[in-house]
């Protein structure tokens, strides 16, 4: 059984959630999807979850990619999704206050 989808509705009406393809986001209006982290292999074949795009730490290393993905989602749920205010880095390296 997969976990439910948590959606935060901001005062502005924007929705914020951890992406899940089970939900057709286009039904809610204009979609803006932004990266929350980077799960990447290390030089020694282990895995890390870099949460810098949402102001978080680098988690790991983990032996399995699935462990890094699970840690990534757990951190995002606990620290980013539950937060009422967050910053992330856009493609220009600037920090923006926004919702996804």
N, C-alpha and C positions, 0 to 999 in steps of 0.2 A: 504494500500500500504506500503510495507516494504522499508526501506531506502536502498540506493545503497551500494555497497561494495567498500570501499576505499582501494586501494593497493598502497603502497609506494615501488618504485623500487630504491634500494640503488645503489651507484656507483659500488659496487662489483657484482651487478646483483641479489643479494638476494632480496626477497620480504618481506615486513612487512605489516601486516594487523590485524584487529580484526577478529578472527576466525568466519567464517560463513559457515555452511555446505551446503549452496546453491552452493558453488564453489568447484569443485574437485581439490584440491591442488596438487594431484599427477601428474596432467597434466603438471605442471611447473618443475618437477624434484624431487629431494630428499626433503622430508618434515621434518621440525623440528618445532614442536608445543610446545610452552612454556607458562606456566600459567602467566597471567597478574594480577590476583587478586584472592581473596577468598571471595565469598559471603556466609556469615554464619549467623545462628540465634544467638541472644544474650540469656542470661539466662532468660530474661523477655519476650521472644517471639517476639522480634523485629529483624531487620536485619541490618547488616553492610556490606560494601564492603571494604575489606582491599587491598589496592593497593601497599603494600610494595614490592611485587615482581618486580615492575617496578619503585621503588623509590618514590612512591606516598603516600598519606595519607590514613587514615581510614575514610570512608564516612558513615554518618548516626549517630544514628540509624534511620531506616525507619520502618513504620508500616507494609508495605507489602514487600515481597521478590521482586516482580516486580519493585517496586520503587528503591530498592537497585541495581537491575540489570540495570535499565535504567540509574541511576546515574553512575554506573561503566562504561558503554559504553560511556556516555557523557564525563566523565573525560578522559578515554583512547583516545577518538577522539581528544579532545582539547589539552591534555598535552603530550601524548605518541606518538600517530600516527603522529601528526604534528611536533614532535621533530626530528631534524636531527641526534641527538646523544642521546643515552639512556643507562642506566645500569639496569640490573636486577640481582637478587640473584639466583644462581643456587642451586641445591639440597644440595651442600656441604656448603652453607652459604657464598661462595665466590661471588664476584661481577664480572660479565663478560660484556664486550661491545659486543653486537651482534645484529643481526636482525632475525626476525622470518619469 
